[in-house]
Amino acid sequence: MTPAELSDAELVRLLRSGDEAAWAIFVERYSRYVLAIATRAYRLREQDAEDVFQELFARAHAHLGSLRDDNALRPWVAQLTRRICVDRHRAVGREELGVDVDEAFAADTMERLDEALAVQAALATLSPDCQEIVDRFFCRDESYRQIGAALDIPSGTIASRISRCLAQLRRSYEGSKPPPLPSGDRDD
């Protein structure tokens, strides 16, 4: 099984068993997420975001035992990151950072980040052919004719392939959305 194929619950079990390679996978899987929360949701400077990053993974290592649901790793990481960001704002001082903590903005941004991660995870489950077609149509904004020429597929079949790929993506996406962390849960 490759690191990308590991579910969060499987990763947590490996982490709890002391598997050092699992920690590298954990950091790789969540590093961009943690930095995005710190810089986009809480608008921290790069240096402060890096401090949040370091503290998050140190706390995660120390407090992994407090995670009650192995399937809730992403919401747990998000909550820890949020708390560390708020603490960072308090420690450094809002005036020095030049920005107040806007919890509504941060919550909305974190929701959008979670959504993007869920879509990315769902895209990774598609066959390479579907990934290519979806990427070319939605990300590169290529026409049916351009996609057909690049992939040596009749342009008349591109629409039906996109439709099938999107149906697969929808099924995968709906199965990959993380469970929400109930309000008031404290997992640190």
C-alpha positions in Angstrom: 0.0 0.0 0.0 1.4 3.4 -1.0 1.2 6.4 1.5 -1.5 8.0 -0.6 -3.7 4.8 -0.3 -3.5 4.9 3.5 -6.7 6.1 5.1 -6.4 8.6 7.9 -7.5 5.8 10.4 -4.8 3.5 9.1 -2.3 6.3 9.4 -3.3 7.0 13.0 -2.9 3.3 13.8 0.6 3.3 12.4 1.4 6.6 14.2 0.3 5.1 17.5 2.4 2.0 16.9 5.5 4.3 16.7 6.1 3.8 13.0 8.6 6.5 12.1 7.8 6.4 8.4 4.1 7.1 9.3 5.2 10.4 10.8 6.8 11.4 7.6 3.6 10.5 5.8 1.6 12.5 8.3 3.7 15.6 7.9 3.7 15.3 4.1 -0.1 14.8 4.0 -0.9 17.7 6.3 1.9 20.2 5.9 0.2 22.3 3.1 -3.1 22.1 5.0 -1.6 23.5 8.2 0.3 26.2 6.4 -2.8 27.2 4.4 -4.8 27.5 7.7 -2.1 29.7 9.2 -1.5 31.9 6.2 -5.0 32.1 4.6 -7.4 31.6 7.4 -5.5 33.4 10.2 -3.3 35.6 7.9 -0.1 35.0 9.8 3.2 36.1 8.4 5.4 33.3 6.9 7.7 33.2 10.0 4.7 32.9 12.3 3.1 30.3 10.1 6.3 28.2 10.2 6.2 28.4 14.0 2.6 27.2 13.9 3.7 24.4 11.6 6.4 23.2 14.0 4.2 23.5 17.1 1.3 21.7 15.4 3.4 18.6 14.6 5.1 18.6 18.0 1.6 18.8 19.7 0.2 16.1 17.4 3.1 13.8 18.4 2.5 14.5 22.1 -1.3 14.4 22.1 -2.1 11.8 19.5 -3.6 9.6 22.3 -6.3 12.2 22.8 -7.7 11.7 19.3 -11.0 9.9 20.0 -11.9 8.9 16.5 -9.1 7.7 14.2 -11.2 8.7 11.2 -11.3 12.3 12.4 -7.6 13.1 11.9 -8.1 16.1 9.6 -10.7 17.9 11.8 -8.4 17.2 14.8 -5.4 18.7 12.9 -7.6 21.7 11.9 -8.7 22.3 15.5 -5.1 22.1 16.8 -3.9 24.4 14.1 -6.7 26.9 14.8 -5.9 27.0 18.5 -2.2 27.5 17.9 -2.9 30.3 15.4 -5.1 32.1 17.9 -2.4 31.6 20.6 0.2 33.0 18.1 -2.0 36.1 17.5 -2.2 36.6 21.3 1.5 36.0 21.9 2.8 38.3 19.1 0.1 40.9 19.5 -2.5 41.8 17.0 -1.0 45.2 16.4 2.4 43.7 15.3 0.7 41.2 13.0 -1.4 44.0 11.6 -4.6 42.0 11.6 -7.3 41.0 14.0 -8.5 37.4 14.3 -11.7 37.2 12.3 -13.1 33.9 13.4 -15.9 33.9 10.8 -13.4 34.6 8.0 -11.1 31.9 9.4 -13.9 29.3 9.7 -15.1 30.0 6.2 -11.5 29.7 4.8 -11.0 26.5 6.7 -14.2 25.1 5.3 -13.1 26.0 1.8 -9.7 24.3 2.5 -11.4 21.2 3.7 -13.6 21.2 0.6 -10.5 21.5 -1.6 -8.7 18.7 0.1 -11.8 16.4 -0.3 -12.0 17.2 -4.0 -8.2 16.6 -4.3 -8.6 13.2 -2.5 -11.5 12.3 -4.7 -9.6 13.2 -7.9 -6.8 11.0 -6.8 -9.1 8.0 -6.8 -10.0 8.4 -10.5 -8.3 6.4 -13.1 -5.4 8.2 -14.8 -7.5 8.5 -18.0 -10.3 10.3 -16.0 -7.8 12.5 -14.2 -6.3 13.5 -17.5 -9.7 14.4 -19.1 -11.0 16.2 -16.0 -7.7 18.2 -15.7 -7.7 19.1 -19.4 -11.3 20.2 -19.4 -11.7 22.0 -16.1 -8.2 23.1 -15.2 -6.6 23.7 -18.6 -9.9 24.9 -20.2 -9.3 22.8 -23.3 -12.1 22.2 -25.8 -13.4 18.8 -26.7 -11.5 18.9 -29.9 -8.2 19.8 -28.2 -8.7 17.0 -25.6 -9.6 14.5 -28.3 -6.5 15.4 -30.4 -4.2 15.2 -27.4 -5.5 11.9 -26.2 -6.3 10.4 -29.6 -10.0 10.0 -28.7 -12.8 11.1 -31.1 -13.9 14.5 -29.9 -17.6 13.4 -30.0 -16.9 11.0 -27.1 -15.2 13.5 -24.8 -18.5 14.8 -23.4 -19.7 11.3 -22.4 -16.3 10.5 -20.8 -16.3 13.7 -18.9 -19.8 12.9 -17.6 -18.7 9.4 -16.5 -15.6 10.7 -14.9 -17.6 13.4 -13.0 -20.1 10.7 -11.8 -17.1 8.7 -10.5 -15.6 11.9 -8.9 -19.0 12.7 -7.2 -19.2 9.2 -5.7 -15.6 9.3 -4.5 -16.0 12.9 -3.2 -19.1 12.1 -1.2 -17.3 9.2 0.4 -14.2 11.2 1.2 -15.6 14.3 3.0 -14.3 14.4 6.6 -16.8 14.2 9.4 -17.3 17.6 11.0 -15.7 18.2 14.4 -18.6 18.8 16.9 -18.5 22.3 18.5 -16.8 22.4 21.8 -14.7 19.3 21.3 -11.2 19.8 22.7 -8.8 17.3 21.3 -5.4 18.7 22.4 
